[in-house]
Amino acid sequence: MFAVYAEGFSQEDPLSGLVVGERPDPDVPDGWTTVTVKAASLNHHDLWSLRGVGLREEALPMILGCDAAGYDEDGNEVVVHAVISDPSWTGDETLDPKRSLLSERFQGTFADKVVVPRSNVVPKPASLSFEEAACLPTAWLTAYRMLFTQGGLKPGDTVLVQGAGGGVATALIALAHAGGLRVLATSRDEAKRARALELGADEVFESNARLPVKVDAVMETVGRATWSHSIKSLRPGGSLVVSGTTSGPNLDNAELTRIFFLQLRVIGSTMGTRTELASLVNLLDVTGVRPVIDQTLPMTEAKDGFEAMAKGDLFGKVVFTR
């Protein structure tokens, strides 16, 4: 079958290990099912995989991709949940110490077919296109959990979204607006700030600019470049929810004094549960909110999408179609 996969790692030139070609059809273990992929979306996770982060060399070649929407074996339209938990695990699968994402231990979604546990498929409503639905399982589910599960935000609260433009950040802005929050957003890029306003942000600012108000929560996906600003932007008792470190994980200043003196909460957040994915799908079905798609490419042109992500030249998601 056709697939986009990693055959090697490189920190300096990650795309050198990316191959667009053919791979064997997948085996289907008991309790698993095959989904015929119609659309799959690109994540920073895929780029990090090509750098050897979270992917072992002995697992190569590995089909990349966490997210997909397509048809199950009965012809139903479905969305694929990307978190694969241990069969013996019960409860919140994001807390399973043996969990993995598709494309880490199990082959990913950038292919004609992907094999997943039967419980990892969620019905796709007709109101969502395959391209829109394919954006949800990683970036949009991460944003949903950050805001409403880990952040515990409610209508009327004020939230700051750092780094408007990326897939998670655009999802955070759209979902926060739909949830009745006051949304502030930052970006180094003037055009991305303008797009954030169109998406539902109430006010936008240059990166690290002083804000007119202290916020109830900050959604942090950038890391080192914005961390200090995130801490300084919080009201006493506020929360910083972190799900990524695209600018690097090592901090020059962790702002520990502010954290303990102002009794701030720093909360990690990773992906989301199958139940949360189903709730997210229903939310979009009811509200009409839709993922922001920067570009849609045939999967045969996947390298172009990876290059755009590596350059940071995106506002929203890159989606590959079959």
C-alpha positions in Angstrom: 0.0 0.0 0.0 1.0 3.6 -0.4 2.6 5.2 2.7 4.7 8.2 4.0 7.3 6.8 6.4 10.5 7.4 8.3 13.5 5.3 7.4 16.1 7.3 9.3 16.7 10.2 11.8 18.5 13.5 11.5 18.5 16.4 13.9 20.0 18.8 11.3 18.0 17.6 8.3 15.0 15.7 9.5 13.3 15.5 6.1 16.3 13.4 4.8 14.7 10.4 6.5 11.3 10.9 5.0 10.2 8.5 2.3 7.0 8.6 0.1 6.5 5.1 -1.3 5.1 1.6 -0.7 4.8 -0.5 2.5 3.2 -3.9 3.2 -0.5 -4.0 4.0 -0.9 -4.1 7.8 -1.7 -7.2 9.9 -4.9 -6.9 12.0 -4.6 -8.3 15.5 -7.6 -9.6 17.4 -9.8 -6.8 18.7 -8.3 -4.3 16.1 -9.9 -2.9 12.9 -8.8 -1.4 9.6 -9.7 2.1 8.7 -9.4 3.2 5.1 -7.8 6.6 5.3 -9.4 9.5 3.4 -7.6 12.3 5.1 -4.8 12.7 7.7 -3.3 15.8 9.2 0.3 16.7 10.0 1.6 17.5 13.5 4.9 18.6 15.0 5.1 15.1 16.5 5.7 13.9 12.9 8.6 16.3 12.5 10.1 15.4 15.9 9.8 11.7 14.9 12.1 12.4 12.0 14.6 13.8 14.5 14.5 10.6 16.5 12.4 12.0 19.4 9.9 9.4 20.7 10.7 6.9 18.0 13.2 4.1 18.4 15.6 3.2 15.6 14.6 -0.5 15.9 11.0 0.5 15.0 12.0 1.8 11.6 10.7 2.0 9.0 7.7 3.6 10.6 4.7 5.0 8.8 4.2 8.5 10.3 0.9 10.3 11.2 -1.3 10.3 14.3 -4.5 11.7 12.9 -6.9 10.3 10.4 -10.5 10.1 9.3 -12.0 7.6 6.9 -14.1 4.5 6.6 -14.3 1.6 9.0 -14.7 -2.0 7.8 -18.5 -1.6 7.7 -18.3 1.6 5.5 -19.1 3.9 8.4 -17.4 7.4 8.5 -15.1 7.5 11.5 -12.4 9.6 13.2 -9.3 7.7 14.6 -8.2 8.3 18.2 -4.4 8.3 18.2 -3.7 7.2 21.8 -3.0 3.5 22.0 -3.3 2.3 25.6 -2.4 -1.1 27.1 -5.2 -3.6 26.8 -5.2 -4.1 30.6 -5.5 -0.3 31.4 -8.8 1.1 32.6 -9.7 4.8 33.1 -8.1 7.9 31.5 -5.8 6.4 28.8 -3.6 9.5 28.7 -2.4 8.5 32.2 -1.4 4.9 31.1 2.4 4.7 31.5 2.5 2.1 28.7 0.5 4.3 26.3 1.8 5.4 22.9 0.7 7.4 19.9 0.2 6.0 16.5 3.6 6.1 14.6 5.6 5.4 17.8 5.1 1.7 18.4 2.3 1.1 15.9 2.3 2.2 12.3 0.7 5.6 11.7 -2.0 7.1 9.5 -0.1 8.5 6.5 -1.1 5.5 4.4 -4.0 3.9 2.5 -4.9 2.0 5.6 -4.3 2.2 9.4 -5.0 -0.5 11.9 -6.2 0.5 15.4 -8.1 -1.0 18.4 -11.8 -1.1 17.7 -12.4 1.2 20.6 -10.2 3.8 18.9 -12.7 4.8 16.3 -15.3 7.5 16.9 -18.3 8.2 14.6 -17.8 11.1 12.3 -20.9 13.3 11.8 -21.9 14.1 8.2 -21.5 17.8 9.0 -17.7 17.4 9.2 -15.7 16.8 6.1 -13.0 14.1 6.2 -10.4 16.9 6.0 -11.9 18.7 9.0 -12.3 15.6 11.0 -8.7 14.6 10.4 -7.5 17.7 12.2 -9.2 16.7 15.5 -7.5 13.8 17.2 -4.2 15.5 18.1 -4.2 19.3 17.9 -7.8 20.0 18.5 -8.2 17.3 21.1 -5.1 18.6 22.9 -6.7 22.1 22.9 -10.0 20.8 24.1 -8.4 19.0 27.1 -6.2 22.0 27.9 -9.0 24.4 28.1 -11.9 22.5 29.6 -10.4 19.5 31.5 -7.0 20.6 32.7 -7.7 24.3 32.7 -11.2 24.0 34.1 -12.2 27.2 32.3 -15.7 28.5 32.2 -17.6 31.2 30.3 -16.4 34.7 31.2 -12.9 33.6 32.1 -9.9 35.2 30.3 -7.3 33.1 28.6 -4.0 33.9 26.9 -3.0 31.7 23.9 0.7 32.0 23.1 2.0 31.6 19.6 -1.1 32.0 17.4 -0.7 30.2 14.1 0.1 26.6 15.0 -2.4 23.8 14.9 -3.0 23.6 18.6 -3.0 27.4 19.0 -5.6 28.0 16.4 -7.7 25.3 17.9 -7.3 26.9 21.3 -8.5 30.3 20.0 -11.5 28.8 18.2 -12.6 26.5 21.0 -12.1 29.2 23.7 -14.2 31.6 21.7 -16.9 29.0 21.2 -16.8 28.3 25.0 -17.6 31.9 25.9 -14.1 32.8 27.1 -12.3 36.2 26.6 -9.4 35.3 24.4 -6.0 37.1 24.2 -3.4 35.8 21.7 0.2 36.6 20.8 2.3 36.1 17.7 5.5 37.6 16.3 3.8 37.8 12.9 1.4 40.7 12.2 -0.6 38.6 9.6 -1.0 35.8 12.1 -2.3 38.2 14.7 -4.9 39.5 12.2 -5.9 35.9 11.5 -6.3 35.2 15.2 -8.8 38.1 15.4 -10.8 36.6 12.5 -10.7 33.2 14.4 -12.3 34.7 17.5 -9.5 36.3 19.6 -10.7 39.4 21.4 -7.3 41.1 21.4 -3.9 40.3 19.9 -0.4 41.3 20.9 3.2 41.0 19.8 5.0 38.1 21.5 6.1 39.0 25.1 4.2 42.3 25.0 2.8 43.6 28.3 -0.9 42.7 28.5 -3.6 45.2 29.8 -5.0 42.6 32.2 -3.9 39.6 34.2 -5.4 36.4 32.8 -7.1 33.4 34.5 -5.1 30.9 32.5 -2.3 30.7 29.8 -2.2 28.0 27.2 1.4 27.3 26.6 2.7 25.3 23.6 5.9 27.3 22.8 8.1 26.7 25.8 11.4 28.6 26.4 10.6 31.6 24.2 7.3 32.5 26.0 7.5 30.8 29.4 8.5 33.9 31.5 5.9 36.0 29.7 3.2 33.3 30.4 4.0 33.3 34.2 4.0 37.1 34.4 0.7 37.3 32.6 -1.2 35.3 35.2 -3.4 36.6 38.0 -2.6 35.3 41.5 -3.9 31.8 41.7 -4.0 31.5 37.9 -3.1 28.4 35.8 -0.5 27.7 33.1 -1.4 24.7 31.1 1.5 23.4 29.0 1.3 20.8 26.2 4.3 21.5 24.1 7.7 23.1 23.8 8.2 24.0 20.1 10.9 26.6 21.0 12.8 24.2 23.2 12.2 22.6 26.7 15.1 24.1 28.6 14.3 27.3 30.5 16.7 30.2 31.3 14.3 31.4 34.0 11.6 29.2 35.4 10.1 32.1 37.4 9.9 29.8 40.5 9.6 32.8 42.9 6.5 34.1 41.1 5.0 30.6 40.9 5.1 30.0 44.7 4.5 33.6 45.9 1.4 34.0 43.6 0.3 30.4 44.2 0.2 29.7 40.4 -0.6 26.3 39.1 1.5 24.7 36.3 -0.5 21.9 34.7 0.8 19.4 32.1 -1.6 18.2 29.5 -1.2 15.5 26.9 -3.6 14.6 24.1 -7.1 13.6 25.3 -9.3 10.6 26.0 -11.7 8.8 23.5 -14.6 10.2 25.5 -13.2 13.8 25.1 -12.7 13.2 21.4 -16.3 12.2 21.1 -17.3 15.3 23.0 -15.2 17.5 20.8 -16.7 16.0 17.7 -20.2 16.6 19.0 -19.2 20.2 20.0 -18.1 21.0 16.4 -21.2 19.3 15.0 -23.5 21.4 17.2 -21.7 24.8 17.1 -20.5 24.8 13.5 -16.9 25.6 14.6 -14.4 24.2 12.1 -10.7 23.6 12.2 -8.5 26.1 10.4 -6.7 24.3 7.5 -3.7 26.1 6.1 -3.3 23.8 3.1 -4.6 20.5 1.7 -2.2 18.3 -0.3 -2.4 14.9 -1.8 -0.4 12.5 0.3 1.9 12.0 -2.6 3.1 15.6 -1.9 3.7 15.1 1.8 7.2 16.4 1.7 5.9 19.9 0.8 3.7 19.9 3.9 6.6 18.8 6.1 8.8 21.5 4.6 6.1 24.2 5.4 5.9 23.0 9.0 9.7 22.9 9.4 9.8 26.6 8.3 6.9 27.6 10.6 5.1 29.1 7.6 1.6 27.9 8.6 -1.6 29.2 10.1 -3.6 26.1 11.0 -3.3 22.5 9.9 -1.7 20.8 6.9 -4.0 18.0 5.7 -3.1 15.1 3.4 -5.8 13.4 1.3 -6.1 10.1 -0.4 
